[in-house]
Every structure is written in C-alpha cells, then in structure tokens.
Amino acid sequence: MSAGTGLVLVLAAFVALLTTVIRLSFRERRVNKTIALDDVAAQQASDARLLVTIFGSIIGGMVLTLITAWLVFF
C-alpha cells in the first residue's frame, strides 16, 4: 500500500472517529435534559458515558497517529 492510500485511510478513520464522538455527545446532551434534577445517579451515569466516549476517542486518535507515522516512515 502506498503512503498516500494509507494516509487517506487514516484520514477517513479520523473523520469517522470524530463524527462518532460528536454524535454521541449531542445524544447524551439531549438525554441529559430529560433527566430529573434530583436523579443524581442518572446524571452521573450520563457524565460517565460521555467521559468514556471522549477519552476513548483520545486513545483512538493516538493509535491513528502511530499508524500515520508508521505509514509515512516505512
């Protein structure tokens, strides 16, 4: 596989990752508006889902960085 093809694949994966994070963030924001103010457990669960999504995408971005570096240098 050429470096150009690899970079296009990595860019497509990055866009897919970013789209997923944005979509899930807006979904959680919409769900969070329906939670009662006194339901602390549901609010914490919503926050936890959002944090897992965001930090998971950070790890995914780091993996994409390593793949890109490997495609460019080898």
N, CA, C, O and CB atoms as a CASP TS submission, in Angstrom:
PFRMAT TS
TARGET T0000
AUTHOR 0000-0000-0000
METHOD Language model
MODEL 1
PARENT N/A
ATOM      1  N   MET     1       0.842  -1.162   0.000  1.00  0.00           N
ATOM      2  CA  MET     1       0.000   0.000   0.000  1.00  0.00           C
ATOM      3  C   MET     1       0.894   1.234   0.000  1.00  0.00           C
ATOM      4  O   MET     1       1.879   1.300   0.735  1.00  0.00           O
ATOM      5  CB  MET     1      -0.961  -0.007   1.210  1.00  0.00           C
ATOM      6  N   SER     2       0.546   2.190  -0.816  1.00  0.00           N
ATOM      7  CA  SER     2       1.341   3.405  -0.883  1.00  0.00           C
ATOM      8  C   SER     2       1.035   4.303   0.310  1.00  0.00           C
ATOM      9  O   SER     2       0.025   4.133   0.992  1.00  0.00           O
ATOM     10  CB  SER     2       1.079   4.150  -2.199  1.00  0.00           C
ATOM     11  N   ALA     3       1.928   5.264   0.547  1.00  0.00           N
ATOM     12  CA  ALA     3       1.752   6.180   1.674  1.00  0.00           C
ATOM     13  C   ALA     3       0.493   7.027   1.492  1.00  0.00           C
ATOM     14  O   ALA     3      -0.211   7.312   2.461  1.00  0.00           O
ATOM     15  CB  ALA     3       2.987   7.089   1.828  1.00  0.00           C
ATOM     16  N   GLY     4       0.214   7.423   0.266  1.00  0.00           N
ATOM     17  CA  GLY     4      -0.982   8.230   0.004  1.00  0.00           C
ATOM     18  C   GLY     4      -2.265   7.486   0.338  1.00  0.00           C
ATOM     19  O   GLY     4      -3.177   8.045   0.947  1.00  0.00           O
ATOM     20  N   THR     5      -2.328   6.229  -0.061  1.00  0.00           N
ATOM     21  CA  THR     5      -3.502   5.421   0.240  1.00  0.00           C
ATOM     22  C   THR     5      -3.658   5.236   1.740  1.00  0.00           C
ATOM     23  O   THR     5      -4.765   5.320   2.272  1.00  0.00           O
ATOM     24  CB  THR     5      -3.411   4.062  -0.454  1.00  0.00           C
ATOM     25  N   GLY     6      -2.550   4.985   2.418  1.00  0.00           N
ATOM     26  CA  GLY     6      -2.586   4.821   3.871  1.00  0.00           C
ATOM     27  C   GLY     6      -3.052   6.083   4.570  1.00  0.00           C
ATOM     28  O   GLY     6      -3.839   6.025   5.515  1.00  0.00           O
ATOM     29  N   LEU     7      -2.566   7.220   4.105  1.00  0.00           N
ATOM     30  CA  LEU     7      -2.972   8.481   4.719  1.00  0.00           C
ATOM     31  C   LEU     7      -4.443   8.780   4.491  1.00  0.00           C
ATOM     32  O   LEU     7      -5.108   9.330   5.368  1.00  0.00           O
ATOM     33  CB  LEU     7      -2.132   9.615   4.180  1.00  0.00           C
ATOM     34  N   VAL     8      -4.956   8.425   3.325  1.00  0.00           N
ATOM     35  CA  VAL     8      -6.380   8.610   3.054  1.00  0.00           C
ATOM     36  C   VAL     8      -7.206   7.720   3.983  1.00  0.00           C
ATOM     37  O   VAL     8      -8.242   8.150   4.491  1.00  0.00           O
ATOM     38  CB  VAL     8      -6.702   8.294   1.570  1.00  0.00           C
ATOM     39  N   LEU     9      -6.761   6.496   4.205  1.00  0.00           N
ATOM     40  CA  LEU     9      -7.468   5.602   5.111  1.00  0.00           C
ATOM     41  C   LEU     9      -7.439   6.124   6.549  1.00  0.00           C
ATOM     42  O   LEU     9      -8.443   6.059   7.258  1.00  0.00           O
ATOM     43  CB  LEU     9      -6.861   4.203   5.049  1.00  0.00           C
ATOM     44  N   VAL    10      -6.300   6.634   6.967  1.00  0.00           N
ATOM     45  CA  VAL    10      -6.188   7.192   8.316  1.00  0.00           C
ATOM     46  C   VAL    10      -7.079   8.424   8.456  1.00  0.00           C
ATOM     47  O   VAL    10      -7.726   8.603   9.488  1.00  0.00           O
ATOM     48  CB  VAL    10      -4.719   7.553   8.637  1.00  0.00           C
ATOM     49  N   LEU    11      -7.120   9.267   7.438  1.00  0.00           N
ATOM     50  CA  LEU    11      -7.988  10.443   7.474  1.00  0.00           C
ATOM     51  C   LEU    11      -9.455  10.024   7.561  1.00  0.00           C
ATOM     52  O   LEU    11     -10.226  10.622   8.311  1.00  0.00           O
ATOM     53  CB  LEU    11      -7.756  11.324   6.229  1.00  0.00           C
ATOM     54  N   ALA    12      -9.840   9.013   6.808  1.00  0.00           N
ATOM     55  CA  ALA    12     -11.219   8.516   6.863  1.00  0.00           C
ATOM     56  C   ALA    12     -11.537   7.960   8.248  1.00  0.00           C
ATOM     57  O   ALA    12     -12.636   8.171   8.762  1.00  0.00           O
ATOM     58  CB  ALA    12     -11.447   7.431   5.790  1.00  0.00           C
ATOM     59  N   ALA    13     -10.596   7.260   8.849  1.00  0.00           N
ATOM     60  CA  ALA    13     -10.807   6.737  10.202  1.00  0.00           C
ATOM     61  C   ALA    13     -10.931   7.877  11.209  1.00  0.00           C
ATOM     62  O   ALA    13     -11.750   7.805  12.125  1.00  0.00           O
ATOM     63  CB  ALA    13      -9.655   5.799  10.605  1.00  0.00           C
ATOM     64  N   PHE    14     -10.132   8.921  11.051  1.00  0.00           N
ATOM     65  CA  PHE    14     -10.200  10.076  11.941  1.00  0.00           C
ATOM     66  C   PHE    14     -11.547  10.771  11.830  1.00  0.00           C
ATOM     67  O   PHE    14     -12.142  11.138  12.843  1.00  0.00           O
ATOM     68  CB  PHE    14      -9.075  11.061  11.626  1.00  0.00           C
ATOM     69  N   VAL    15     -12.027  10.951  10.622  1.00  0.00           N
ATOM     70  CA  VAL    15     -13.326  11.594  10.425  1.00  0.00           C
ATOM     71  C   VAL    15     -14.438  10.733  11.022  1.00  0.00           C
ATOM     72  O   VAL    15     -15.371  11.262  11.627  1.00  0.00           O
ATOM     73  CB  VAL    15     -13.589  11.846   8.922  1.00  0.00           C
ATOM     74  N   ALA    16     -14.350   9.426  10.860  1.00  0.00           N
ATOM     75  CA  ALA    16     -15.341   8.529  11.455  1.00  0.00           C
ATOM     76  C   ALA    16     -15.308   8.614  12.978  1.00  0.00           C
ATOM     77  O   ALA    16     -16.357   8.635  13.622  1.00  0.00           O
ATOM     78  CB  ALA    16     -15.096   7.083  11.002  1.00  0.00           C
ATOM     79  N   LEU    17     -14.122   8.664  13.549  1.00  0.00           N
ATOM     80  CA  LEU    17     -13.968   8.782  14.995  1.00  0.00           C
ATOM     81  C   LEU    17     -14.541  10.099  15.499  1.00  0.00           C
ATOM     82  O   LEU    17     -15.262  10.123  16.496  1.00  0.00           O
ATOM     83  CB  LEU    17     -12.496   8.664  15.387  1.00  0.00           C
ATOM     84  N   LEU    18     -14.228  11.178  14.825  1.00  0.00           N
ATOM     85  CA  LEU    18     -14.725  12.493  15.210  1.00  0.00           C
ATOM     86  C   LEU    18     -16.241  12.576  15.087  1.00  0.00           C
ATOM     87  O   LEU    18     -16.904  13.144  15.955  1.00  0.00           O
ATOM     88  CB  LEU    18     -14.074  13.571  14.359  1.00  0.00           C
ATOM     89  N   THR    19     -16.790  12.018  14.023  1.00  0.00           N
ATOM     90  CA  THR    19     -18.232  12.015  13.813  1.00  0.00           C
ATOM     91  C   THR    19     -18.937  11.245  14.927  1.00  0.00           C
ATOM     92  O   THR    19     -19.976  11.675  15.428  1.00  0.00           O
ATOM     93  CB  THR    19     -18.575  11.408  12.444  1.00  0.00           C
ATOM     94  N   THR    20     -18.369  10.112  15.309  1.00  0.00           N
ATOM     95  CA  THR    20     -18.952   9.308  16.375  1.00  0.00           C
ATOM     96  C   THR    20     -18.959  10.059  17.697  1.00  0.00           C
ATOM     97  O   THR    20     -19.960  10.053  18.414  1.00  0.00           O
ATOM     98  CB  THR    20     -18.192   8.000  16.525  1.00  0.00           C
ATOM     99  N   VAL    21     -17.851  10.700  18.019  1.00  0.00           N
ATOM    100  CA  VAL    21     -17.770  11.445  19.278  1.00  0.00           C
ATOM    101  C   VAL    21     -18.773  12.592  19.297  1.00  0.00           C
ATOM    102  O   VAL    21     -19.454  12.793  20.302  1.00  0.00           O
ATOM    103  CB  VAL    21     -16.347  11.984  19.493  1.00  0.00           C
ATOM    104  N   ILE    22     -18.874  13.334  18.228  1.00  0.00           N
ATOM    105  CA  ILE    22     -19.815  14.457  18.179  1.00  0.00           C
ATOM    106  C   ILE    22     -21.255  13.960  18.273  1.00  0.00           C
ATOM    107  O   ILE    22     -22.076  14.541  18.984  1.00  0.00           O
ATOM    108  CB  ILE    22     -19.618  15.271  16.885  1.00  0.00           C
ATOM    109  N   ARG    23     -21.550  12.893  17.558  1.00  0.00           N
ATOM    110  CA  ARG    23     -22.906  12.345  17.576  1.00  0.00           C
ATOM    111  C   ARG    23     -23.295  11.855  18.970  1.00  0.00           C
ATOM    112  O   ARG    23     -24.391  12.146  19.448  1.00  0.00           O
ATOM    113  CB  ARG    23     -23.027  11.199  16.570  1.00  0.00           C
ATOM    114  N   LEU    24     -22.402  11.117  19.621  1.00  0.00           N
ATOM    115  CA  LEU    24     -22.696  10.618  20.956  1.00  0.00           C
ATOM    116  C   LEU    24     -22.771  11.745  21.981  1.00  0.00           C
ATOM    117  O   LEU    24     -23.564  11.677  22.920  1.00  0.00           O
ATOM    118  CB  LEU    24     -21.648   9.609  21.374  1.00  0.00           C
ATOM    119  N   SER    25     -21.958  12.770  21.810  1.00  0.00           N
ATOM    120  CA  SER    25     -22.001  13.906  22.737  1.00  0.00           C
ATOM    121  C   SER    25     -23.339  14.631  22.651  1.00  0.00           C
ATOM    122  O   SER    25     -23.932  14.960  23.678  1.00  0.00           O
ATOM    123  CB  SER    25     -20.853  14.885  22.443  1.00  0.00           C
ATOM    124  N   PHE    26     -23.813  14.879  21.448  1.00  0.00           N
ATOM    125  CA  PHE    26     -25.106  15.534  21.294  1.00  0.00           C
ATOM    126  C   PHE    26     -26.247  14.650  21.786  1.00  0.00           C
ATOM    127  O   PHE    26     -27.229  15.148  22.336  1.00  0.00           O
ATOM    128  CB  PHE    26     -25.332  15.911  19.840  1.00  0.00           C
ATOM    129  N   ARG    27     -26.119  13.341  21.588  1.00  0.00           N
ATOM    130  CA  ARG    27     -27.139  12.412  22.081  1.00  0.00           C
ATOM    131  C   ARG    27     -27.198  12.452  23.604  1.00  0.00           C
ATOM    132  O   ARG    27     -28.282  12.525  24.182  1.00  0.00           O
ATOM    133  CB  ARG    27     -26.851  10.975  21.593  1.00  0.00           C
ATOM    134  N   GLU    28     -26.049  12.405  24.249  1.00  0.00           N
ATOM    135  CA  GLU    28     -26.016  12.456  25.712  1.00  0.00           C
ATOM    136  C   GLU    28     -26.527  13.794  26.229  1.00  0.00           C
ATOM    137  O   GLU    28     -27.177  13.847  27.273  1.00  0.00           O
ATOM    138  CB  GLU    28     -24.597  12.207  26.222  1.00  0.00           C
ATOM    139  N   ARG    29     -26.247  14.851  25.526  1.00  0.00           N
ATOM    140  CA  ARG    29     -26.746  16.168  25.941  1.00  0.00           C
ATOM    141  C   ARG    29     -28.264  16.207  25.875  1.00  0.00           C
ATOM    142  O   ARG    29     -28.923  16.753  26.760  1.00  0.00           O
ATOM    143  CB  ARG    29     -26.148  17.282  25.058  1.00  0.00           C
ATOM    144  N   ARG    30     -28.811  15.621  24.815  1.00  0.00           N
ATOM    145  CA  ARG    30     -30.265  15.579  24.670  1.00  0.00           C
ATOM    146  C   ARG    30     -30.893  14.698  25.761  1.00  0.00           C
ATOM    147  O   ARG    30     -31.920  15.061  26.336  1.00  0.00           O
ATOM    148  CB  ARG    30     -30.649  15.054  23.268  1.00  0.00           C
ATOM    149  N   VAL    31     -30.283  13.556  26.042  1.00  0.00           N
ATOM    150  CA  VAL    31     -30.792  12.660  27.085  1.00  0.00           C
ATOM    151  C   VAL    31     -30.666  13.310  28.455  1.00  0.00           C
ATOM    152  O   VAL    31     -31.545  13.153  29.303  1.00  0.00           O
ATOM    153  CB  VAL    31     -30.040  11.318  27.063  1.00  0.00           C
ATOM    154  N   ASN    32     -29.586  14.032  28.671  1.00  0.00           N
ATOM    155  CA  ASN    32     -29.348  14.664  29.966  1.00  0.00           C
ATOM    156  C   ASN    32     -30.409  15.712  30.288  1.00  0.00           C
ATOM    157  O   ASN    32     -30.693  15.962  31.460  1.00  0.00           O
ATOM    158  CB  ASN    32     -27.968  15.301  29.990  1.00  0.00           C
ATOM    159  N   LYS    33     -30.992  16.323  29.272  1.00  0.00           N
ATOM    160  CA  LYS    33     -32.037  17.323  29.501  1.00  0.00           C
ATOM    161  C   LYS    33     -33.327  16.692  30.024  1.00  0.00           C
ATOM    162  O   LYS    33     -34.127  17.371  30.667  1.00  0.00           O
ATOM    163  CB  LYS    33     -32.323  18.085  28.212  1.00  0.00           C
ATOM    164  N   THR    34     -33.536  15.404  29.758  1.00  0.00           N
ATOM    165  CA  THR    34     -34.756  14.731  30.193  1.00  0.00           C
ATOM    166  C   THR    34     -34.629  14.131  31.591  1.00  0.00           C
ATOM    167  O   THR    34     -35.623  13.667  32.151  1.00  0.00           O
ATOM    168  CB  THR    34     -35.122  13.648  29.209  1.00  0.00           C
ATOM    169  N   ILE    35     -33.433  14.130  32.162  1.00  0.00           N
ATOM    170  CA  ILE    35     -33.217  13.553  33.488  1.00  0.00           C
ATOM    171  C   ILE    35     -33.703  14.536  34.548  1.00  0.00           C
ATOM    172  O   ILE    35     -33.454  15.738  34.461  1.00  0.00           O
ATOM    173  CB  ILE    35     -31.716  13.202  33.708  1.00  0.00           C
ATOM    174  N   ALA    36     -34.388  14.013  35.531  1.00  0.00           N
ATOM    175  CA  ALA    36     -34.877  14.856  36.626  1.00  0.00           C
ATOM    176  C   ALA    36     -33.698  15.431  37.408  1.00  0.00           C
ATOM    177  O   ALA    36     -32.645  14.804  37.525  1.00  0.00           O
ATOM    178  CB  ALA    36     -35.810  14.050  37.569  1.00  0.00           C
ATOM    179  N   LEU    37     -33.896  16.623  37.935  1.00  0.00           N
ATOM    180  CA  LEU    37     -32.818  17.301  38.664  1.00  0.00           C
ATOM    181  C   LEU    37     -32.410  16.559  39.932  1.00  0.00           C
ATOM    182  O   LEU    37     -31.263  16.673  40.364  1.00  0.00           O
ATOM    183  CB  LEU    37     -33.242  18.711  39.019  1.00  0.00           C
ATOM    184  N   ASP    38     -33.322  15.806  40.534  1.00  0.00           N
ATOM    185  CA  ASP    38     -32.985  15.104  41.769  1.00  0.00           C
ATOM    186  C   ASP    38     -32.461  13.692  41.538  1.00  0.00           C
ATOM    187  O   ASP    38     -32.164  12.986  42.502  1.00  0.00           O
ATOM    188  CB  ASP    38     -34.186  15.047  42.658  1.00  0.00           C
ATOM    189  N   ASP    39     -32.341  13.261  40.273  1.00  0.00           N
ATOM    190  CA  ASP    39     -31.825  11.922  39.952  1.00  0.00           C
ATOM    191  C   ASP    39     -30.320  12.011  39.702  1.00  0.00           C
ATOM    192  O   ASP    39     -29.859  12.058  38.561  1.00  0.00           O
ATOM    193  CB  ASP    39     -32.556  11.319  38.703  1.00  0.00           C
ATOM    194  N   VAL    40     -29.583  12.034  40.787  1.00  0.00           N
ATOM    195  CA  VAL    40     -28.131  12.215  40.714  1.00  0.00           C
ATOM    196  C   VAL    40     -27.454  11.018  40.056  1.00  0.00           C
ATOM    197  O   VAL    40     -26.494  11.189  39.305  1.00  0.00           O
ATOM    198  CB  VAL    40     -27.552  12.437  42.112  1.00  0.00           C
ATOM    199  N   ALA    41     -27.936   9.820  40.327  1.00  0.00           N
ATOM    200  CA  ALA    41     -27.321   8.621  39.755  1.00  0.00           C
ATOM    201  C   ALA    41     -27.417   8.622  38.223  1.00  0.00           C
ATOM    202  O   ALA    41     -26.458   8.255  37.544  1.00  0.00           O
ATOM    203  CB  ALA    41     -27.990   7.357  40.324  1.00  0.00           C
ATOM    204  N   ALA    42     -28.540   9.025  37.692  1.00  0.00           N
ATOM    205  CA  ALA    42     -28.694   9.079  36.230  1.00  0.00           C
ATOM    206  C   ALA    42     -27.807  10.156  35.625  1.00  0.00           C
ATOM    207  O   ALA    42     -27.250   9.971  34.543  1.00  0.00           O
ATOM    208  CB  ALA    42     -30.159   9.336  35.851  1.00  0.00           C
ATOM    209  N   GLN    43     -27.675  11.279  36.320  1.00  0.00           N
ATOM    210  CA  GLN    43     -26.791  12.334  35.825  1.00  0.00           C
ATOM    211  C   GLN    43     -25.335  11.881  35.826  1.00  0.00           C
ATOM    212  O   GLN    43     -24.591  12.174  34.891  1.00  0.00           O
ATOM    213  CB  GLN    43     -26.946  13.598  36.671  1.00  0.00           C
ATOM    214  N   GLN    44     -24.933  11.173  36.867  1.00  0.00           N
ATOM    215  CA  GLN    44     -23.562  10.669  36.926  1.00  0.00           C
ATOM    216  C   GLN    44     -23.313   9.615  35.853  1.00  0.00           C
ATOM    217  O   GLN    44     -22.230   9.566  35.270  1.00  0.00           O
ATOM    218  CB  GLN    44     -23.269  10.088  38.307  1.00  0.00           C
ATOM    219  N   ALA    45     -24.304   8.777  35.592  1.00  0.00           N
ATOM    220  CA  ALA    45     -24.162   7.764  34.543  1.00  0.00           C
ATOM    221  C   ALA    45     -24.022   8.419  33.174  1.00  0.00           C
ATOM    222  O   ALA    45     -23.233   7.969  32.343  1.00  0.00           O
ATOM    223  CB  ALA    45     -25.364   6.805  34.550  1.00  0.00           C
ATOM    224  N   SER    46     -24.783   9.473  32.942  1.00  0.00           N
ATOM    225  CA  SER    46     -24.686  10.196  31.670  1.00  0.00           C
ATOM    226  C   SER    46     -23.304  10.829  31.516  1.00  0.00           C
ATOM    227  O   SER    46     -22.693  10.761  30.450  1.00  0.00           O
ATOM    228  CB  SER    46     -25.782  11.280  31.578  1.00  0.00           C
ATOM    229  N   ASP    47     -22.825  11.442  32.590  1.00  0.00           N
ATOM    230  CA  ASP    47     -21.487  12.035  32.560  1.00  0.00           C
ATOM    231  C   ASP    47     -20.421  10.980  32.308  1.00  0.00           C
ATOM    232  O   ASP    47     -19.471  11.214  31.561  1.00  0.00           O
ATOM    233  CB  ASP    47     -21.198  12.765  33.869  1.00  0.00           C
ATOM    234  N   ALA    48     -20.580   9.814  32.937  1.00  0.00           N
ATOM    235  CA  ALA    48     -19.594   8.735  32.762  1.00  0.00           C
ATOM    236  C   ALA    48     -19.575   8.246  31.319  1.00  0.00           C
ATOM    237  O   ALA    48     -18.506   8.000  30.762  1.00  0.00           O
ATOM    238  CB  ALA    48     -19.902   7.559  33.713  1.00  0.00           C
ATOM    239  N   ARG    49     -20.754   8.104  30.709  1.00  0.00           N
ATOM    240  CA  ARG    49     -20.793   7.660  29.304  1.00  0.00           C
ATOM    241  C   ARG    49     -20.100   8.669  28.396  1.00  0.00           C
ATOM    242  O   ARG    49     -19.386   8.289  27.467  1.00  0.00           O
ATOM    243  CB  ARG    49     -22.250   7.452  28.841  1.00  0.00           C
ATOM    244  N   LEU    50     -20.309   9.933  28.663  1.00  0.00           N
ATOM    245  CA  LEU    50     -19.679  10.973  27.851  1.00  0.00           C
ATOM    246  C   LEU    50     -18.165  10.967  28.032  1.00  0.00           C
ATOM    247  O   LEU    50     -17.427  11.094  27.055  1.00  0.00           O
ATOM    248  CB  LEU    50     -20.246  12.351  28.212  1.00  0.00           C
ATOM    249  N   LEU    51     -17.700  10.823  29.252  1.00  0.00           N
ATOM    250  CA  LEU    51     -16.260  10.799  29.504  1.00  0.00           C
ATOM    251  C   LEU    51     -15.594   9.576  28.879  1.00  0.00           C
ATOM    252  O   LEU    51     -14.491   9.676  28.342  1.00  0.00           O
ATOM    253  CB  LEU    51     -15.990  10.824  31.002  1.00  0.00           C
ATOM    254  N   VAL    52     -16.259   8.423  28.947  1.00  0.00           N
ATOM    255  CA  VAL    52     -15.703   7.221  28.316  1.00  0.00           C
ATOM    256  C   VAL    52     -15.590   7.426  26.810  1.00  0.00           C
ATOM    257  O   VAL    52     -14.595   7.030  26.201  1.00  0.00           O
ATOM    258  CB  VAL    52     -16.579   5.980  28.626  1.00  0.00           C
ATOM    259  N   THR    53     -16.591   8.036  26.214  1.00  0.00           N
ATOM    260  CA  THR    53     -16.550   8.301  24.771  1.00  0.00           C
ATOM    261  C   THR    53     -15.402   9.239  24.413  1.00  0.00           C
ATOM    262  O   THR    53     -14.657   8.980  23.469  1.00  0.00           O
ATOM    263  CB  THR    53     -17.882   8.901  24.299  1.00  0.00           C
ATOM    264  N   ILE    54     -15.260  10.323  25.163  1.00  0.00           N
ATOM    265  CA  ILE    54     -14.230  11.308  24.849  1.00  0.00           C
ATOM    266  C   ILE    54     -12.834  10.735  25.062  1.00  0.00           C
ATOM    267  O   ILE    54     -11.973  10.865  24.192  1.00  0.00           O
ATOM    268  CB  ILE    54     -14.417  12.561  25.701  1.00  0.00           C
ATOM    269  N   PHE    55     -12.601  10.102  26.213  1.00  0.00           N
ATOM    270  CA  PHE    55     -11.266   9.574  26.475  1.00  0.00           C
ATOM    271  C   PHE    55     -10.946   8.372  25.591  1.00  0.00           C
ATOM    272  O   PHE    55      -9.789   8.146  25.236  1.00  0.00           O
ATOM    273  CB  PHE    55     -11.137   9.186  27.939  1.00  0.00           C
ATOM    274  N   GLY    56     -11.972   7.607  25.238  1.00  0.00           N
ATOM    275  CA  GLY    56     -11.753   6.517  24.279  1.00  0.00           C
ATOM    276  C   GLY    56     -11.336   7.039  22.918  1.00  0.00           C
ATOM    277  O   GLY    56     -10.502   6.436  22.243  1.00  0.00           O
ATOM    278  N   SER    57     -11.913   8.155  22.518  1.00  0.00           N
ATOM    279  CA  SER    57     -11.531   8.741  21.234  1.00  0.00           C
ATOM    280  C   SER    57     -10.123   9.325  21.281  1.00  0.00           C
ATOM    281  O   SER    57      -9.427   9.349  20.266  1.00  0.00           O
ATOM    282  CB  SER    57     -12.530   9.823  20.829  1.00  0.00           C
ATOM    283  N   ILE    58      -9.701   9.793  22.447  1.00  0.00           N
ATOM    284  CA  ILE    58      -8.323  10.280  22.568  1.00  0.00           C
ATOM    285  C   ILE    58      -7.347   9.136  22.329  1.00  0.00           C
ATOM    286  O   ILE    58      -6.352   9.300  21.622  1.00  0.00           O
ATOM    287  CB  ILE    58      -8.081  10.915  23.962  1.00  0.00           C
ATOM    288  N   ILE    59      -7.631   7.984  22.915  1.00  0.00           N
ATOM    289  CA  ILE    59      -6.775   6.814  22.697  1.00  0.00           C
ATOM    290  C   ILE    59      -6.822   6.403  21.231  1.00  0.00           C
ATOM    291  O   ILE    59      -5.796   6.045  20.653  1.00  0.00           O
ATOM    292  CB  ILE    59      -7.209   5.635  23.603  1.00  0.00           C
ATOM    293  N   GLY    60      -8.003   6.453  20.630  1.00  0.00           N
ATOM    294  CA  GLY    60      -8.115   6.139  19.203  1.00  0.00           C
ATOM    295  C   GLY    60      -7.315   7.103  18.349  1.00  0.00           C
ATOM    296  O   GLY    60      -6.696   6.694  17.366  1.00  0.00           O
ATOM    297  N   GLY    61      -7.318   8.387  18.714  1.00  0.00           N
ATOM    298  CA  GLY    61      -6.517   9.373  17.982  1.00  0.00           C
ATOM    299  C   GLY    61      -5.027   9.100  18.106  1.00  0.00           C
ATOM    300  O   GLY    61      -4.274   9.285  17.149  1.00  0.00           O
ATOM    301  N   MET    62      -4.602   8.658  19.287  1.00  0.00           N
ATOM    302  CA  MET    62      -3.186   8.315  19.466  1.00  0.00           C
ATOM    303  C   MET    62      -2.797   7.114  18.603  1.00  0.00           C
ATOM    304  O   MET    62      -1.710   7.077  18.028  1.00  0.00           O
ATOM    305  CB  MET    62      -2.889   8.017  20.948  1.00  0.00           C
ATOM    306  N   VAL    63      -3.682   6.152  18.523  1.00  0.00           N
ATOM    307  CA  VAL    63      -3.417   4.989  17.669  1.00  0.00           C
ATOM    308  C   VAL    63      -3.354   5.420  16.206  1.00  0.00           C
ATOM    309  O   VAL    63      -2.489   4.956  15.463  1.00  0.00           O
ATOM    310  CB  VAL    63      -4.506   3.901  17.866  1.00  0.00           C
ATOM    311  N   LEU    64      -4.257   6.296  15.785  1.00  0.00           N
ATOM    312  CA  LEU    64      -4.208   6.793  14.407  1.00  0.00           C
ATOM    313  C   LEU    64      -2.907   7.557  14.138  1.00  0.00           C
ATOM    314  O   LEU    64      -2.361   7.483  13.037  1.00  0.00           O
ATOM    315  CB  LEU    64      -5.420   7.699  14.124  1.00  0.00           C
ATOM    316  N   THR    65      -2.415   8.284  15.133  1.00  0.00           N
ATOM    317  CA  THR    65      -1.137   8.985  14.978  1.00  0.00           C
ATOM    318  C   THR    65      -0.002   7.997  14.757  1.00  0.00           C
ATOM    319  O   THR    65       0.858   8.212  13.902  1.00  0.00           O
ATOM    320  CB  THR    65      -0.846   9.855  16.208  1.00  0.00           C
ATOM    321  N   LEU    66       0.002   6.922  15.523  1.00  0.00           N
ATOM    322  CA  LEU    66       1.048   5.896  15.352  1.00  0.00           C
ATOM    323  C   LEU    66       0.941   5.225  13.984  1.00  0.00           C
ATOM    324  O   LEU    66       1.958   4.968  13.340  1.00  0.00           O
ATOM    325  CB  LEU    66       0.948   4.832  16.467  1.00  0.00           C
ATOM    326  N   ILE    67      -0.267   4.945  13.543  1.00  0.00           N
ATOM    327  CA  ILE    67      -0.453   4.338  12.215  1.00  0.00           C
ATOM    328  C   ILE    67       0.049   5.296  11.133  1.00  0.00           C
ATOM    329  O   ILE    67       0.724   4.877  10.193  1.00  0.00           O
ATOM    330  CB  ILE    67      -1.954   3.980  11.971  1.00  0.00           C
ATOM    331  N   THR    68      -0.277   6.565  11.268  1.00  0.00           N
ATOM    332  CA  THR    68       0.165   7.549  10.276  1.00  0.00           C
ATOM    333  C   THR    68       1.685   7.630  10.240  1.00  0.00           C
ATOM    334  O   THR    68       2.286   7.651   9.166  1.00  0.00           O
ATOM    335  CB  THR    68      -0.431   8.932  10.583  1.00  0.00           C
ATOM    336  N   ALA    69       2.303   7.675  11.415  1.00  0.00           N
ATOM    337  CA  ALA    69       3.769   7.739  11.459  1.00  0.00           C
ATOM    338  C   ALA    69       4.373   6.486  10.839  1.00  0.00           C
ATOM    339  O   ALA    69       5.377   6.573  10.131  1.00  0.00           O
ATOM    340  CB  ALA    69       4.266   7.906  12.912  1.00  0.00           C
ATOM    341  N   TRP    70       3.786   5.341  11.089  1.00  0.00           N
ATOM    342  CA  TRP    70       4.317   4.102  10.523  1.00  0.00           C
ATOM    343  C   TRP    70       4.168   4.104   9.005  1.00  0.00           C
ATOM    344  O   TRP    70       5.073   3.661   8.298  1.00  0.00           O
ATOM    345  CB  TRP    70       3.601   2.877  11.129  1.00  0.00           C
ATOM    346  N   LEU    71       3.030   4.601   8.488  1.00  0.00           N
ATOM    347  CA  LEU    71       2.818   4.626   7.044  1.00  0.00           C
ATOM    348  C   LEU    71       3.770   5.614   6.348  1.00  0.00           C
ATOM    349  O   LEU    71       4.219   5.362   5.230  1.00  0.00           O
ATOM    350  CB  LEU    71       1.362   4.995   6.737  1.00  0.00           C
ATOM    351  N   VAL    72       4.070   6.715   7.003  1.00  0.00           N
ATOM    352  CA  VAL    72       4.894   7.732   6.379  1.00  0.00           C
ATOM    353  C   VAL    72       6.368   7.310   6.391  1.00  0.00           C
ATOM    354  O   VAL    72       7.076   7.509   5.404  1.00  0.00           O
ATOM    355  CB  VAL    72       4.713   9.080   7.094  1.00  0.00           C
ATOM    356  N   PHE    73       6.825   6.737   7.491  1.00  0.00           N
ATOM    357  CA  PHE    73       8.251   6.455   7.620  1.00  0.00           C
ATOM    358  C   PHE    73       8.653   5.076   7.123  1.00  0.00           C
ATOM    359  O   PHE    73       9.844   4.830   6.929  1.00  0.00           O
ATOM    360  CB  PHE    73       8.658   6.598   9.043  1.00  0.00           C
ATOM    361  N   PHE    74       7.705   4.163   6.908  1.00  0.00           N
ATOM    362  CA  PHE    74       8.117   2.821   6.449  1.00  0.00           C
ATOM    363  C   PHE    74       7.508   2.493   5.136  1.00  0.00           C
ATOM    364  O   PHE    74       7.743   1.410   4.600  1.00  0.00           O
ATOM    365  CB  PHE    74       7.741   1.757   7.452  1.00  0.00           C
TER
END
